[in-house]
């Protein structure tokens, strides 16, 4: 169930056509998919950075026939190089971050250096080079965080929101998108399950009651591209996602993909929670719900003090608003969970098409 709800919109194509685009974290799951989709929108130039030398090399090979894409080794901790490369760009997509929860628990100082100081470098560079819009990629782990990575994403959202205020009228517009778990992304549970099938192991589950919101990388990039178009300042955009029980996802993978690896009688092994890990995730907190609106395909958290962060206190969108106010918080343990059959229908079918990417 991949939602390609904006690819054919003429206003989206017009928005990106002929523009100079800057992408951080281009070698990651989302960054590489973003590059792929941006090409079809015919920008003038794409400047893409990452600190992963090997993956950058592969991207250069992949896009060697595209003269308008330039890849650079650059760490967002290096503000001077960041600002130098960003000059002349219209829009910035900021995806570079340390994202692994457990590693973040053991290395919180690095989370601060990359996810906060690095983000502030992006903000200041964008303002100083007169970028038109900046989009920050956040996570549902920012809602009531229980780990260093989630806390950094929450603070990152606050930095992005505040950035709309620390400049003159008519300056750079800053907004955020909040992701759920991107199915198949590096370090996520799906590649772990598939590798366990491949390596003749049982599938490991931390807790039988764990639930998560799922989205595909195509859906996440659609959200990114659409949000950049309609952003007016300080919003947080959130895709409407399905929630699943991780046990059901694991069983669906066993039932549908075990034969691909000639596996029989695969079992689940429960190993207990990891440091900083939550049993469920939240898309919207109760406080945020009070100043959020709902569109057909996504939610939008408006700033609590609109007049401070937006160039206009009235947020007006081309997209049709379904609800002017969301009453309750949205969490993966309170919404309807996708059945195992629907997991197979929507996600296992998708995984079968992508299986070569995981092995």
Buried (B, 14 or more C-beta within 10 A) or exposed (E): EBBEBBBEBEEBBEBBEEBBBBBBBBBBBBBBBBBBBBBEBEBEBBBBBBBBEEBBEEBEEBBEEEEBBBBBEBBBBBBEBBBEBBBEBBBBBBBBBBBBBBBBBEBBEBBBBBBBEBBBBBBBBBBBBBBBBBBBBBBBBBBBBBBBBBBBBBBBBEBBBBBBBEBEEEBBBBBBBBBBBBBBBEEBBBBBBBEBBBEEBBBBBBBEEBBBBBBBBBBBBBBBBBBBBBBBBBBBBBBBBBBBBBBBBBBBBBBBBBEBBEBEEBEBEEEEEEEBBBBBBBBBBEEBBBBBBBBEBBBBBBBEEBEBBBEEEEBEBEBEEEEEEBEEBBBBBEBEBBEBEBBBBBBBEBBEEBBEEBE
